[in-house]
Amino acid sequence: MNSTPSKHAVGQYSTTTANLSARMAIHEFRTNPQDWFSWLADRLPLREDVLEVGAGTGRLWSEVGHDGLRLTLTDFSATMCEELRRVPGAEVRQCDAADLPFADSSFDSLIANHMLYHLDDPAAALREFTRVLRPGGRFAAAVNGRDHLEELRAIGPEIGRPELLRGLILNDVVAETAADLVSEYFTDVVVERYPSNLEVPTPEPILAYLGSLTDEPLSPAAESAARDLIETKIDADGNYPVRTHTVLITATRR
Ligand SMILES: C[S@@+](CC[C@H](N)C(=O)[O-])C[C@H]1O[C@@H](n2cnc3c(N)ncnc32)[C@H](O)[C@@H]1O
């Protein structure tokens, strides 16, 4: 049952929140006036004992009121857990998603927001989620489609770094497949897409996003090639358009 975080997750998250923050920052340029966390807050099935796995910096809880809930936040990363301790009233545990330090049937709701696609063994995590949820407990997961951020993915090959965005989805848990996988463990599976794209007005947020994905910084030549490519598009269209494809999957523990 024990599983370790993926090599990619360790490189990205174990000692810094900066990579996650740079990637979240680009979503400021969304076309939907309602941001992702607020949209999610309107839909999360929250009841009494709530667990979030892979909770990152805990950004969700600045949007979602949790008065009256008993909130437990987990992440494998000590650095993320340090941030999570700022969330008022939350209990924080550092642990792997597939090896949760909780008794069977401990929670009424479990959230896995933008984290399933980082796991080497997502099925092991889903089994663990059903173990710690009570029968009838509610599960919510957010994942991305294969075409999510397609126009950012297109930059890597153009600047000699084709591997750059590959780490964004490490397994097959994508919008196109995740509902089938979740159905193997849960019932009443419902999928809803968050409607938004990005229109980025300057190169900087895109360059910061690309830089956040790699331990091997962009060379000056690669960065200059990326900047030229982005500026050409902005000069022609007024912004650099990027499609997004994110879904919320909700389900019930049998
Ligand atoms: C893209 S971030 C999302 C963070 C947060 N859920 C949010 O939406 O802002 C993915 C998070 O999952 C965590 N993570 C990755 N693999 C994990 C694992 N095996 N067990 C627990 N947490 C993990 C990372 O440390 C990171 O905080």
The ligand as a Gaussian input file, in Angstrom:
#p B3LYP/6-31G(d) Opt

LIG

0 1
 C       -0.679000      21.271000      -8.463000
 S       -0.477000      21.241000      -6.745000
 C       -2.131000      21.557000      -6.178000
 C       -2.186000      22.107000      -4.786000
 C       -3.596000      22.433000      -4.260000
 N       -4.442000      21.268000      -4.222000
 C       -4.218000      23.502000      -5.115000
 O       -5.046000      23.195000      -5.968000
 O       -3.823000      24.676000      -4.961000
 C       -0.249000      19.535000      -6.362000
 C       -0.004000      19.282000      -4.871000
 O       -0.019000      17.875000      -4.642000
 C        1.033000      17.553000      -3.755000
 N        1.390000      16.151000      -4.000000
 C        1.956000      15.627000      -5.111000
 N        2.121000      14.306000      -4.975000
 C        1.641000      13.974000      -3.749000
 C        1.539000      12.752000      -3.032000
 N        1.974000      11.607000      -3.549000
 N        0.974000      12.789000      -1.798000
 C        0.543000      13.962000      -1.261000
 N        0.628000      15.149000      -1.891000
 C        1.163000      15.157000      -3.123000
 C        2.135000      18.537000      -4.088000
 O        3.073000      18.684000      -3.040000
 C        1.351000      19.796000      -4.365000
 O        1.155000      20.564000      -3.198000

